[in-house]
Amino acid sequence: MKYFRYSMTVIAIIVIAMQASAQNPIQNVGNRFKGMGGGSTGGGNDSLRHRTGLEDSLTISYRFLDTTRQSKMDSSISDFTKRFPIPAHYMTLGNNGAAAKSLLFAPNMKDGWDPGFHAYDVYKFTIEDTRFYTTTKPYSELGYLLGSKKEQIIGFTHTQNMTPNWNAGFQFRLINSPGWFKNQNTNHSNIRFNTAYQSKNKRYHLQFIALSNKLQGSENGGIQNEADLQNTVTYKDRVTIPVQLGNYIAPGFAVFNSKISTGTKDKNSAILLRQQYDFGQKDSTVTDSTVTHLFYPRLRVEYTVQYNKFDYAFVDQSPDSYYVDKYDFFAPPPTNFVVEEKWTQLVNDFSFYTFPDSHNPQQYLKLGASIENLKGTFTSNGRTLYNTILHGEYRNKTRNKKWDFEAAGNLYPTGYNAGDFSIYGHLQRYLGRRFGTLQVGTQITNRTPSYIFSGEGSFGFTKQTFNKENIIKFFGTVDVPYLKMKLSGAYFLATNFTYFNGYYHPDQASSPFNLLQVNADKDFKLTRHLIWHAQVALQQRIGDGPVNVPLFYTRNRIGYEGNLGFKNLVLNTGLEIKYNSPYKADGYSPLFGQFYFQDDRVVNLKAPEIDGYLHFRIRSFVSYVRLENLNTISFKNGFSFTNNNLATANYPYPGVQLRVGIYWTFVN
């Protein structure tokens, strides 16, 4: 792992050191790599020598691995969670970097093999969220956030085009947060390098991604007694409150502390290489003595190889009777207790594309097959698995851009996950500038339960045999930009739903259940500069299912948005208020790293979460100043911020905390 990190760092340094003169900025750079996802057009050599007026300015866009559309950079500053790793609708165990879970129902609908450890997923870089940029100039962004109790987030992003048809990018992030309670520190580091290349004749395309995530989170099992939160005399400093795991650790905070005495270590790395070659027809246009070379693909062959490594571990240097009480151990485990499970995954995929309309690269049919090889290494043994996968996809965004259709499916005919399949489809219609877009779709997944439910790995106490899990989702969205409103809904039907019933018991629902989810987002212009961003979600389970979610969730940002008369200033300041109705929140099992279903304890917020914010932009400089959890104010035994809300039983959120973040972009 360390050699992988060193290699990525060296590559990043080489990329950053490239001379800006290696770039040949040209007009419409946002369409430079459209051919990588389905066809391409672009300027010929003559156009590169023609000045466009953009040589001294920045034009930048990006796309994701399996998309053909270019997206523009988002320069808005009203929503802090676009910079923060934890989405607004997630709950955590009380600290940035701790295990997190969505308050809105979002079941695992990934077909095929899955290890089953997802409590720290929001902090990971992934293949799917990798951005392939195109830019006329080298672009860098440096970010630093400092919070109460020495919380820190450091981020760096750089991308540049070495040539008009070759881009490279590098990204690094460090999250370090000691937390407010004992044995709650987290230390996460992420690194990613990616590059995209297109040959001059526009036939050959290459995409490469290499990334690594090292996540470390101490697990304290929650505080021993919730009544201690009200004892502000003895426990004025919250780090002295006794906790259930790691209570032997001395209270205190350290900058960049990466030592995990009792907690979770989650490491994974991934390398993906994709190569494509197109067969089609050449063409060109001549305008004002400028020759633009075109290429229209009709058939594409694609080879993708992906290698992943997963390493999940739980450690406790000094275990005690907690394991006897919660996990039915006969006696406390030995000193330096370690449970570890490792996996390697190798996937080779070969696919064909065909483009029915040569002038519409966003209409294509893709058919392919994959071979997946898996190797697991457990505490006392191991296992080797394989899968064969057939997949197909059809996409069509019409040339008038009014209709957008997508259908895709996977089937596992043989292997460990034989019989698994997934089907996805959506239809979207553009209704005009006033009425926006309408989308409807469905997703069906029939999947083998995640491997942790089998009981065969390091984290299995007893071997289990479960039926395949089946989840059907119907969804729809209406987006009306003219009214600054978005309505969406989803209906889930789950059969054989798998879950943890208590600290270590994997289980499966005996009967189907339904869940309805409705979301609404609306911006209200109260005055010229006073804006209210409102988000509301309603959820209702129908039937007897092992899922508890809040019936009602809302997030509101109300504040001033303007420039106070200064041309280069963008200012947002006001209050952010979040609230969810009382519900039986899932408990958490530290040893397994799983949120588990419980139907006894209702968790009720003492007050809505209230944050004050001041966000501003001055040219390329952005700053976020936030005073969060103002709702914890208490006048009992004097003035303090000790009226803590609970995330779930025994896991309190912190008191008031100050966060100051700065983000600076550089264009060479």
N, C-alpha and C positions, 0 to 999 in steps of 0.2 A: 504493500500500500504506500509506504513512504517513498519508494522509488517512482511510483506512478505520480505522486504529488510533485516530486522534484522534476520529473520530465515535463509535466504540464506547466510548471513555473518557468522552466527554461524556454519552452515554446512561446509562452506569453511574452517573455522579455524580448525574444527575437521579433515577434509581431509588433510590439510597441516601438521597437527601435527602427522599424522600417521608415525610410524617408517619405515624407509627404509628397515629394516629387514623383514617387512611383504611381501616384494616382493620376488618372486622366478623367476629370469630372466632365460629364456630358449631360445634356438635357434629358429629362424624363428618366432619371436614374432609378426612380421608383419601380419601373417596369423591367429593370435589367435582367432579373433572374426568373421571370415568369416561366420560362421554358423548363425550369427545374421541376416544376410540379405539373406541367402540362402545356408544352409549347413555348415558343419564344419569338420575339421580334427585337430588333435593335439596330443601332447605327453602324454603318460600315466604317472603314478606315478614314475615308474622306471627311466624315462628320466629326471625327475626333480632332481634326485640325481646325475645325470651324468653331469660333468662339460663340458661346451660347448666352453669356451674361450670368451664368451660375458659377463661374470659376472661383469667384471670391465669396460665395455663400454656401450654406450647408443645405443639402437636400438629402433626407435620410428616411428610409422605410424599412420594414422587416416583414418576414413571413415565418410560419412554422414548418416543420418537416413535411407534413402530409397535407399542406394547403397550397393553393395556387395564388391566393390573393395577397396583395401587399397591404400592410397596415401602417398608419402614420404614428409617430410618437405622440404620446399623451402628455401635454404640458399643463394640464389642470392641477390645481393644488388644494381643492376643497376636501378631497377624500384622503385622509392620512393612511388608510389601510392599503392604498395602492403602493405605498413605500414600505409598510410594515408587514412582516411575514405572516401574521395571524389575521385571517379574514374577520370582519366585524361580527359575523353571525356564528363564530366559534366560541366555545367555552374552553378554558384551560384549567389546569390544576393550581393556578394561582401565580404563575410566573412566566415571563417570556422565555420560550424554549421548552416549557414543560409539555407533557402529553396533552393533546387537544382533540376536540370532537365538535362536529357541527351540531348546532341547535336545530337545524332544519334537516329533516329526514333525507339521507343520501346513502342508500345501501350500496354495497360493493357489487357492481354489475360487470366486472371484468371476467370474461370466460377464460378457461384454461388454468394452468398451475399458478398458484399464489401462495406465498409463505404464510401470510396472515398477520403480519406485524405492521400496523398502520397508525399507531397513536402519535407518531412523530412525522407523518408524511408532509404536513404543511411546511416544514422547515427544509425540505429537500429540493435540490435541482433535479430536473428530470429530462429525459429525452424529449418528451412531448411539449414542454414549455420552453425549449431552446429556440432562440430567435436567430434567424439568418438575416443579417442586415445587408443593405446596399446603401452606400453613402458617397457623396462627392468629396468629402474631406474626412480625415481621421477624427473620430469622435470619442470622447472619454467622459465618464461621470464618476466623481468621487463623492461618497456619502459617509457621514459620521453622525451617529445618534448617541447621546449621553443621557442616561436616566438616573432616577433616584437609586440609592443602594448600589452605585457603581455599575449599573446596567450599561452595556455598550453594544452597538452594532456598527460594524465597519464594512463598507461595500465599495467595490471598484468594478467598472465596466469599461471596456475599450473595444472599438471596432474600426476597421479601415479597409478600403479597397486597395490591394497592392497593384492591381490592374483593373480596368473596367469590368472584367469578367471573373475576378477572383477576390473574394472577401474573407476576412478572418476576424474572429471575435474572441474575447477573453472576459471572464467574470469571476469575481471572488467575493465571498461574504463571510463574516465572522459574527456570531451572536454569543455574547457572554453576559450572563445575568446571575448574580449571587442569590437573588430572591430575598423575600422578606421574612421567611421562616427558616428554621434550622433544616439543614440538609436538603436544600432546594435549588442549589446552584446548577446552571446549565452552561454548556460550552459546545457550540456547533460551528463547524467550518465547512464551507462549500466552495468548490472550484470547478470551472468548466471552460473548455476550449472547443471552438467549432469553426469550421471553414466550409465554404462553398465555392465551386469552380465550374465554369462553363467554357468549353473550347471555343475558339474563334469562329469555327464553322457552325457552332450551335448544335452539334450533334451529341457531344459527350458532356455528361454532367456528373459531378461528384459532390457528395456531402459527407462530412466527417464530424463526429461529436465524441468528446472524451470528457467525462465528469467524475467527480468523487464527492461523497457526502460522509462526514464524520460527525455523528451526533452523540452527545453525552449528556445525560440528565440524571441528577440525583433523585432518588425516590424516598420520600419520608413517610409514606403511607397515610398522610394526613396527621393533624394534631390529635393528641390523646383525648382531650376533653374540650368540647366547643365552649363550655362555660368559661374557660380560661380567656377567651376573647374579651369578656366583659370585665375581667380583673385587670383594670388598667393601672393598678398600683403595683402589684407584683410583676405583671408582664407588660409594663409600658413599652419596653423594647420587645417587639414581637418575636425576635429571633430566640428569645429565651423560653418560649412556650414549648413544653415537652411534645415530642412527635413520636410516632409509632415505629418508624424505622430510622436507624442511624442516630438515635438519641445520644449515643456515646460521643458523637462528634462535637467538639467545642464550638460554641456560637462565635460567629464572626464573618467578615466579608473580605474577600481578596480580589484584586483586579486580575482579570484573565486567569482565574482559577480553573484549571482543567482536570483537577483530581476528583475522581468519583470513587468514594469509599463504599457507598451503598447506592446502587442505581443501575440505569440502563445504558448500554453502549450499542449503538446502531450504526453500522458502517456499510456503505455500498458504493460500488463504482461501476461504470458502464462505458463501453466503447462501441460506437456504431459507425460502420462504413457503408455507404450506399453509392452504387455506380449505375448510370443509365446511359443507353445509347439509342439515338433516334434514327429512324428511316423515314424519309419524306421528300418534299420538293423544295427547291430553292426558288427565290424570287428577289426582286429588288425594285425600288422606286427611285426616281430622280426628281429632285426639287431644288431649283436655284443652284444647279451644278453640284448638288450634294447627293451622293449615292447612299441609299440606305439598304443594306442587305437584310433580307427576310428569309426565314425558314419555317416551313409548316410541317410539323411531324404528323405521320400517319400511323406508325408502329413504333413502340418503344419496348426495349428489353431492359430489365432491372435486376440487379443482384444486391442483396443486403445481408450483411453479417453483423450480428450484435452479440457482445459478450458482457455478461453481468456477474458481479460478485456480491453476495449478501452475507453479512456477519451480524448476528443478533446475540447479545450476551446480557446476563444479569449478574451483578457481583455484590457481595456483602462481606466486608472484611471481618465483621464481628457480629454474626447473626445471633438472635436471642429467641425467646419464646413466641414471638410474633408468628413464626412459621408453624408452630404447634397449634396456635389458636386459629389461624386463618387457612392454613393449607393441610392440616391433619398430619404434619410430620410427627413421628414418634418421639423425636427429641430435636433440639435445635441443631441445625447443620453445623459442620465443622468450620473453624476459622478460615477466612479467605474462600468462602463459598462462591462457586462460579457455575452458572448454567449457560452453555453456549451452543449455538446452532449455525452452521455455515452452509451456504449453497453457491454453486456456480451454474450458470445458465448460458448455453451457446445456441443461437438460433441462426440458421441459414435459410434465406428466402430467395426464391426466384419467381419473377412476375413478368407479365406481358400487359402492355397498354395498347389500346386501339382508339384512334380519334376519328369518329364518323364524319365530323365537319372540320375540314382542314383549317378553316378560318376562325374556329372557335376552340382554342386550346383548353377551355374550361368545361368541355364536354368530352368525356372519355369513359371507356370500360376497362377495368383492371381485373385480371385473373392471376392467381398465384398459388404456390404451395410452399410450406415451410417444414423443416425438421428441427425439433427442439430437443437438446440433450441436457439433462439435469443431473447434478451430483450433490448429495447432501452429506455433510459430516456432522455427526451428533456427539454428545458427550461420551457415549459408550459404544456407538456403532455408526453405520452410515447406510446410504441407499443411492442407487443409480436408477434414473427414470428417463423416459423419452416420450415424445409426442409427435404425431404428424398433423399438420394443419392445412386445410384448404380454405382459401379466402377469395372473395370477389367484391368488387365495388363499382358503382356507376354514379357519375356526377354529371350534372348538366346545369350550368348557369347560362341561360339564353343570351344571345348577343345583344338583345335589347335590354338585358339586365333586369327584367321584370319577374322572371321565373327562376327559381333555384331549387333543384331536386338532387337529393343524395340518398343512395341505398347501399348498404354494405352488410356483409355476413361472414362469419367464421364457422368452420366445422372441424371437429377433432375426430377423424375416423378410427384412429388406433392410438394406443399408448395409455399412459396413466390417466389422462383426462378423456378417454374415449367416450363419445356421446355428448360431450359439451358442445354447445353452439351458441351463437349470438346473432341477432338480426337487428339492424338499425335502419331507419328511414325517416326523412323529413321532406316536406314540401313548403317552400316559402314563396310568397307573392309580394312584390313591391307595388304599393297602391298609390304612389305619388308622394310629393313632398309634404302635403298636408296630412295624409293619412298613414304614412310610414309603411311598415311591413307587417304581414301576417304569416305566422309559421305554425304548422301542426306536424306531429310526428309520433313515432312509437319506437320502443326499444324492448327487445325480448332477450333474456339471458337464461340459459340452462347450464349450470356450472357445478363442478365438483367442489364441495366445501373447501375452504383454504386448508393448507396442510396442517396447521396447528390444531385443527379439529380432529385429525386422524388419531392423535395420541401416540404417534410413532416416533416423533422427533425428540429432541432434548427437552422440550417443554410439554411432553405428553405424560400424564400420570397413568392413564389406562387407555388401551386401544379402543377406538370407537369406529363404528360403521354407520354412516349416514347416507340417506338418499340424496340425489342431486337437488340442489337448490334452484328454484325457478322464480324469476321476478319479471313481471311485465310492467312497463311504464308507458303511459300515454301522456303527451305533453303538448302545450300550445302557448304561443306568445303573440301579443299584439304590442308593437312598438310605434308610438305616435310622437315623433320629434316635435311636431308643431305644437302639441299640447304639453310637451316635456313629460310624457307619461309612458309607462311600460307596465303591462299586465301580463302575468304568466300563471300557468297552473300545471299541475302534474297529478296523475292518478296512478297509484301503485297497487299491484296485486301480487302478493308474495305467497309462495307455497314451499314448504320444507325449509323455512327460514332458519339459519344456524346462528347461534349466539352463545355467550357464556352466561351460565346461570350460577352466579356466585364467583368466588375467587378463582376456582380452577375447574369447574364442571362445564365442559362443552355440551351443548344441547341443541335440539332441533324442534321447531314448532310442530305440533301434532295436527294443526288445522290451518287452512289458508286465512289470510286477513288482508284487508284493504287499508289504504291510507290516502287521503285527499289533501293536497297542498295548493294553496292559492297565494300569490305574491303580487304586490302592487308597489310601484315606485312612481313618485310624482314630485315635480318641482313647482313650488308656489312662489310667485313674485309678489310679496306683501307690499313693498314699496319699490322705488327705483333700484335701491341697493340692498334692501333687506330680503333675503332669499331663504326659503324653507325647503330643505330636501327631506322628503318623507319616504320611509320604507315600511311596509306592513306585510306580515306573513301570517296566514292562518293554516293550521294543520289539525286534522282529525283522523284518528285511527278508527276503523270500522271492523269489528270482530275482535276475537280474543287472540291477540298477537303479542309476542315478547318485545314490544317496542313502546317506549314512553317518550313523548316529545311535548314541548310546551304548545298549548293551544294557540297562543298569541305571542308574536314577536314583533317589535317595532324598533326602528332606529330613526332618529330625527336630528338634523343639523340645521340650526337657525342662526343666521348671522349676517353681518355686513359683507358684501362682495363688491369691490370697486377699486379705485386707485387714489382716492383723496385728492384728485387734481394733479397727481404726479404722473407724467407720461410713461415712465419706465417701471412703475410700481403696479403690482397686482396683489391685492390684500383680501384675505378672508379671515374674519374673526367672529366668534360667537360661542354658542354652547352646543354640545352633542349629547343627546339623551338616548339611552338604550334601556329596553325593558322586555322581559319575557314573563309570561304568566307562570304561577306555581305548577310544578310537575314533579314526577318521581324520577329525578335525574339518575342516570347510570352511575354505579359505583366504579371503582378502579382497582385493578389487581396489579400491584407493582411487579411481582415476580414474572407474570405472563405478559405484561405490557398491554393489557386488554381492558377496555371498558365493558362492564358486565351489567346485565339486566337485573334490576331490583324493583320490587313492587310494594315496598313497605313504607319508605320514608319520602315524604313530600318536601322538596326544597323550595323555599319561598324567599325571594329577594326582600330584604328589609326596606330597600328604596331603589328607584330606578338609578342606573349608573349615569352620572353626570360628569362630563368633561368640559373644561374651558379650553379654547384653542385660539391661536394666533398664527396663521399661515401667510407667508408673503413671498413674492418673487420679485427680484430686481435683475432684469436681463437674464443672465444665465445662472444666477444664484437663487436658491430656494431654501427657505428655513421654515421649520415647524416648531412651534413652542406650545406645549400642551401641559395643562394641569389637570390630571385625571383622578377619578374616584372622589370627586368633591362630595359625593353623597355619604361618605363615611364620617362626616363631621359629627362629633358628639360633645355634649356639654355635661356629661356625667363625670363626676370627679374632676371637674375642670374642663378646659378646652382641649380637644384632641381629635384625631381622625382614626377612631377605633371602632366605628360602627360597621364592621366588615360584612359584606355579602358573602354567601357561600356559593362556590361553583357546584359542588356536590357534597355529600355528607363528609364532614371533617376536613374539607379542603377550602379554606377561606381565600378570598381575594385580598390583595394588599390594601393598605390605607392610601391616603393621597400621595400621588407621585408626580414628579416633574420630569418631562421629557423635552429635550432640545435636540432637533436634528437639522443638519445642514447638508445640502446637496449642491454640488458645483459641476457644471458641464464645461468642457474645454473643446474647442475646435481648432485644429492646427492649420 
